[in-house]
Amino acid sequence: MTGASDGQLADLARYQTLLAEWNEVMNLVGPLTIATYWTRHALDSAQLLAFAPDALTWADLGAGAGLPGVVLAILLKGRAGARVHLVESMTKRCRFLEVVAKDLDLPVQIHNARAEDLSLKVDVVTARACAPMTKLLGFAEPYLRRGATGLFLKGQDVATELSEAKKAWNFESDLHPSQSDPRGRIVQVKRFSRVR
Protein backbone atom coordinates (compact mmCIF):
# COMPACT_ATOMS: atom_id res chain seq x y z
CA MET A 1 0.00 0.00 0.00
CA THR A 2 1.56 3.22 -1.13
CA GLY A 3 2.18 5.91 1.45
CA ALA A 4 1.82 3.65 4.50
CA SER A 5 4.68 3.66 7.03
CA ASP A 6 6.42 0.47 8.18
CA GLY A 7 4.52 0.70 11.46
CA GLN A 8 1.18 1.05 9.66
CA LEU A 9 1.99 -1.90 7.39
CA ALA A 10 2.89 -3.98 10.45
CA ASP A 11 -0.43 -3.04 12.10
CA LEU A 12 -2.33 -3.89 8.91
CA ALA A 13 -0.59 -7.28 8.77
CA ARG A 14 -1.44 -7.94 12.42
CA TYR A 15 -5.06 -6.99 11.73
CA GLN A 16 -5.10 -9.48 8.84
CA THR A 17 -3.93 -12.21 11.25
CA LEU A 18 -6.60 -11.35 13.83
CA LEU A 19 -9.27 -11.20 11.13
CA ALA A 20 -8.29 -14.64 9.83
CA GLU A 21 -8.22 -16.16 13.35
CA TRP A 22 -11.60 -14.76 14.39
CA ASN A 23 -13.15 -15.52 11.00
CA GLU A 24 -12.68 -19.23 11.83
CA VAL A 25 -15.27 -18.96 14.62
CA MET A 26 -17.37 -15.98 13.52
CA ASN A 27 -18.58 -14.88 10.09
CA LEU A 28 -16.79 -11.54 9.69
CA VAL A 29 -15.76 -11.59 6.01
CA GLY A 30 -16.08 -14.14 3.21
CA PRO A 31 -13.42 -16.78 4.01
CA LEU A 32 -11.98 -16.64 0.48
CA THR A 33 -11.39 -12.88 0.77
CA ILE A 34 -8.70 -13.33 3.46
CA ALA A 35 -6.32 -14.38 0.66
CA THR A 36 -6.89 -11.07 -1.14
CA TYR A 37 -6.87 -9.03 2.08
CA TRP A 38 -4.43 -6.35 0.88
CA THR A 39 -6.54 -5.24 -2.10
CA ARG A 40 -10.04 -6.43 -1.17
CA HIS A 41 -10.02 -5.11 2.39
CA ALA A 42 -6.98 -2.94 3.25
CA LEU A 43 -6.72 -0.87 0.04
CA ASP A 44 -10.51 -0.75 -0.36
CA SER A 45 -10.79 0.87 3.09
CA ALA A 46 -7.64 3.03 2.96
CA GLN A 47 -8.60 4.76 -0.30
CA LEU A 48 -11.27 6.75 1.57
CA LEU A 49 -8.61 8.90 3.26
CA ALA A 50 -7.76 10.55 -0.06
CA PHE A 51 -11.28 12.05 -0.17
CA ALA A 52 -11.01 13.59 3.30
CA PRO A 53 -7.29 13.93 4.05
CA ASP A 54 -7.80 16.43 6.89
CA ALA A 55 -10.73 14.63 8.54
CA LEU A 56 -9.88 13.47 12.06
CA THR A 57 -13.20 12.11 13.30
CA TRP A 58 -14.94 9.29 11.47
CA ALA A 59 -17.97 7.09 12.16
CA ASP A 60 -18.06 3.62 10.56
CA LEU A 61 -21.67 2.38 10.55
CA GLY A 62 -22.27 -1.36 10.77
CA ALA A 63 -18.56 -1.70 11.51
CA GLY A 64 -18.75 -5.52 11.65
CA ALA A 65 -15.25 -6.78 10.89
CA GLY A 66 -13.84 -3.26 11.16
CA LEU A 67 -13.89 -2.38 7.49
CA PRO A 68 -13.22 0.37 6.72
CA GLY A 69 -13.04 1.72 10.32
CA VAL A 70 -10.12 -0.31 11.70
CA VAL A 71 -7.99 0.32 8.59
CA LEU A 72 -8.73 4.06 8.84
CA ALA A 73 -7.84 4.02 12.56
CA ILE A 74 -4.52 2.31 11.79
CA LEU A 75 -3.70 5.02 9.23
CA LEU A 76 -4.83 7.85 11.54
CA LYS A 77 -3.04 6.52 14.64
CA GLY A 78 -0.64 9.11 16.02
CA ARG A 79 -2.47 12.11 14.53
CA ALA A 80 -3.56 14.51 17.27
CA GLY A 81 -7.32 14.43 17.77
CA ALA A 82 -7.93 11.40 15.53
CA ARG A 83 -10.87 9.21 16.53
CA VAL A 84 -12.83 6.54 14.66
CA HIS A 85 -16.24 5.59 16.06
CA LEU A 86 -17.01 1.96 15.27
CA VAL A 87 -20.79 1.56 15.41
CA GLU A 88 -21.97 -2.06 15.52
CA SER A 89 -25.24 -3.49 16.87
CA MET A 90 -24.01 -7.11 17.23
CA THR A 91 -22.32 -7.66 20.61
CA LYS A 92 -20.07 -10.52 19.44
CA ARG A 93 -18.68 -8.38 16.63
CA CYS A 94 -18.02 -5.60 19.15
CA ARG A 95 -15.95 -8.11 21.16
CA PHE A 96 -13.79 -8.74 18.09
CA LEU A 97 -13.41 -4.99 17.52
CA GLU A 98 -12.40 -4.51 21.18
CA VAL A 99 -9.69 -7.18 20.85
CA VAL A 100 -8.31 -5.56 17.68
CA ALA A 101 -8.45 -2.04 19.15
CA LYS A 102 -6.58 -3.12 22.29
CA ASP A 103 -4.02 -5.27 20.43
CA LEU A 104 -3.16 -2.44 17.99
CA ASP A 105 -3.68 0.45 20.44
CA LEU A 106 -6.06 2.20 18.05
CA PRO A 107 -7.76 5.60 18.46
CA VAL A 108 -11.25 4.12 18.33
CA GLN A 109 -14.43 4.21 20.35
CA ILE A 110 -16.70 1.19 20.00
CA HIS A 111 -20.45 1.71 20.23
CA ASN A 112 -22.59 -1.42 20.69
CA ALA A 113 -25.63 0.38 19.27
CA ARG A 114 -27.76 0.92 16.21
CA ALA A 115 -26.31 3.64 13.99
CA GLU A 116 -29.51 5.68 13.82
CA ASP A 117 -29.76 5.76 17.65
CA LEU A 118 -26.54 7.75 18.00
CA SER A 119 -25.95 11.35 17.06
CA LEU A 120 -22.19 11.76 16.91
CA LYS A 121 -20.55 14.89 15.55
CA VAL A 122 -17.94 13.63 13.09
CA ASP A 123 -16.19 14.89 9.98
CA VAL A 124 -17.01 11.80 7.90
CA VAL A 125 -19.59 9.02 8.13
CA THR A 126 -18.80 5.85 6.22
CA ALA A 127 -20.02 2.30 5.69
CA ARG A 128 -19.18 -0.74 3.61
CA ALA A 129 -21.50 -3.68 2.87
CA CYS A 130 -23.95 -2.33 5.43
CA ALA A 131 -27.27 -1.76 3.63
CA PRO A 132 -28.78 -0.54 0.34
CA MET A 133 -28.43 3.21 -0.15
CA THR A 134 -32.00 4.17 0.88
CA LYS A 135 -31.65 2.39 4.22
CA LEU A 136 -28.02 3.44 4.65
CA LEU A 137 -28.93 7.12 4.35
CA GLY A 138 -31.52 6.56 7.09
CA PHE A 139 -28.78 5.16 9.34
CA ALA A 140 -26.46 8.04 8.41
CA GLU A 141 -29.06 10.81 8.70
CA PRO A 142 -28.11 11.96 12.27
CA TYR A 143 -24.44 12.29 11.23
CA LEU A 144 -25.10 13.97 7.87
CA ARG A 145 -27.48 16.45 9.55
CA ARG A 146 -24.69 17.44 11.93
CA GLY A 147 -22.39 18.30 9.01
CA ALA A 148 -20.60 15.04 8.23
CA THR A 149 -19.61 14.17 4.68
CA GLY A 150 -20.78 10.72 3.62
CA LEU A 151 -18.23 8.38 1.99
CA PHE A 152 -19.82 5.02 1.22
CA LEU A 153 -18.16 2.05 -0.48
CA LYS A 154 -20.57 0.53 -2.99
CA GLY A 155 -20.58 -2.19 -5.65
CA GLN A 156 -21.77 -2.47 -9.23
CA ASP A 157 -25.46 -1.83 -8.41
CA VAL A 158 -24.77 1.68 -7.16
CA ALA A 159 -26.72 3.50 -9.92
CA THR A 160 -29.89 1.53 -9.13
CA GLU A 161 -29.41 2.10 -5.40
CA LEU A 162 -28.96 5.84 -5.89
CA SER A 163 -32.07 6.24 -8.05
CA GLU A 164 -34.10 4.32 -5.44
CA ALA A 165 -32.66 6.47 -2.62
CA LYS A 166 -33.68 9.69 -4.41
CA LYS A 167 -37.33 8.71 -3.82
CA ALA A 168 -36.84 9.07 -0.06
CA TRP A 169 -33.95 11.54 0.26
CA ASN A 170 -32.80 14.80 -1.31
CA PHE A 171 -29.05 14.68 -1.71
CA GLU A 172 -26.20 15.45 -4.05
CA SER A 173 -23.58 12.81 -4.62
CA ASP A 174 -20.37 12.33 -6.55
CA LEU A 175 -19.31 8.89 -7.74
CA HIS A 176 -15.62 8.04 -7.67
CA PRO A 177 -14.03 4.88 -9.11
CA SER A 178 -12.67 2.38 -6.60
CA GLN A 179 -8.92 1.69 -6.63
CA SER A 180 -9.50 -1.84 -5.38
CA ASP A 181 -12.29 -3.08 -7.66
CA PRO A 182 -13.11 -1.82 -11.18
CA ARG A 183 -16.83 -2.44 -10.50
CA GLY A 184 -16.80 -0.59 -7.17
CA ARG A 185 -17.63 3.04 -6.52
CA ILE A 186 -17.21 5.48 -3.65
CA VAL A 187 -20.34 7.55 -3.15
CA GLN A 188 -19.60 10.97 -1.71
CA VAL A 189 -22.81 12.44 -0.25
CA LYS A 190 -23.35 16.11 0.45
CA ARG A 191 -26.32 18.49 0.78
CA PHE A 192 -28.68 16.06 2.37
CA SER A 193 -32.32 16.25 3.49
CA ARG A 194 -35.43 14.09 3.67
CA VAL A 195 -37.95 14.26 0.81
CA ARG A 196 -40.95 16.21 2.08
Residue pairs with C-beta under 8 A, 6 or more apart in sequence:
1 9
1 12
1 38
1 42
1 43
1 46
4 12
4 46
4 75
8 74
8 75
8 77
11 74
11 77
11 104
12 38
12 42
12 71
12 74
14 103
14 104
15 66
15 70
15 71
15 74
15 100
15 104
16 34
16 37
16 38
16 41
16 42
18 96
18 99
18 100
18 103
19 28
19 29
19 34
19 37
19 41
19 65
19 66
20 34
22 28
22 96
22 99
23 29
23 31
23 34
23 65
26 92
26 93
26 96
28 64
28 65
28 93
28 96
29 41
29 65
29 67
33 40
33 41
39 180
40 180
40 181
41 67
41 71
42 71
43 179
43 180
44 67
44 68
44 128
44 153
44 178
44 179
44 180
44 181
44 184
45 67
45 68
45 69
45 70
45 71
45 72
45 128
45 153
46 68
46 71
46 72
46 75
47 178
47 179
47 180
47 186
48 68
48 72
48 124
48 126
48 151
48 153
48 186
49 72
49 75
49 76
51 149
51 151
51 176
51 186
51 188
52 123
52 124
52 149
52 151
54 123
55 123
55 124
55 149
56 76
56 79
56 81
56 82
56 83
56 123
57 81
57 82
57 83
57 84
57 85
57 120
57 121
57 122
57 123
57 124
58 69
58 72
58 76
58 83
58 84
58 85
58 122
58 123
58 124
58 125
58 126
59 84
59 85
59 87
59 115
59 118
59 120
59 122
59 124
59 125
59 126
59 143
59 148
60 66
60 68
60 69
60 72
60 84
60 85
60 86
60 87
60 126
60 127
60 128
61 87
61 115
61 125
61 126
61 127
61 130
61 136
61 139
61 140
61 143
62 87
62 88
62 89
62 115
62 127
62 129
62 130
62 131
62 139
63 69
63 70
63 86
63 87
63 88
63 93
63 97
63 110
64 88
64 90
64 93
64 129
64 130
65 93
65 96
66 86
66 96
66 97
66 100
67 128
67 129
68 126
68 128
68 153
69 84
69 85
69 86
69 108
69 126
70 84
70 86
70 97
70 100
70 101
70 104
70 106
70 108
72 84
72 126
73 82
73 84
73 101
73 104
73 106
73 107
73 108
74 104
74 106
76 82
76 84
76 107
77 104
77 105
77 106
77 107
82 107
83 107
83 108
83 109
84 106
84 107
84 108
84 109
85 108
85 109
85 111
85 118
85 120
85 122
86 94
86 97
86 101
86 108
86 109
86 110
86 111
87 111
87 113
87 114
87 115
87 118
88 94
88 97
88 110
88 111
88 112
89 112
89 113
89 114
89 115
91 112
94 110
94 112
97 108
97 110
98 110
100 106
101 108
101 110
111 118
114 139
115 139
115 140
116 138
116 139
116 141
116 142
118 142
119 142
119 143
119 146
120 142
120 143
120 146
121 146
121 147
121 148
122 143
122 146
122 148
123 148
123 149
124 148
124 149
124 150
124 151
125 140
125 143
125 144
125 148
125 149
125 150
125 151
126 150
126 151
126 152
126 153
127 136
127 139
127 140
127 152
127 153
128 152
128 153
129 153
130 136
130 139
131 139
132 161
132 164
132 165
133 152
133 154
133 158
133 161
133 162
133 164
133 165
133 187
134 161
134 164
134 165
134 167
134 168
134 169
136 152
137 144
137 150
137 165
137 168
137 169
137 171
137 189
137 192
138 168
140 148
140 150
140 152
140 189
141 192
141 194
143 150
144 150
144 189
144 192
145 192
149 188
149 189
149 190
150 173
150 187
150 188
150 189
150 190
150 192
151 186
151 187
151 188
151 189
152 186
152 187
152 189
153 178
153 184
153 186
154 161
154 184
154 185
154 186
154 187
155 181
155 183
155 184
155 185
156 183
156 184
158 175
158 185
158 187
162 173
162 187
165 171
167 195
168 194
168 195
169 192
169 193
169 194
169 195
170 191
170 192
170 193
170 194
170 195
171 189
171 190
171 191
171 192
171 193
172 189
172 190
172 191
173 187
173 188
173 189
173 190
174 187
174 188
174 190
175 185
175 186
175 187
175 188
176 185
176 186
176 188
177 184
177 185
177 186
178 184
178 185
178 186
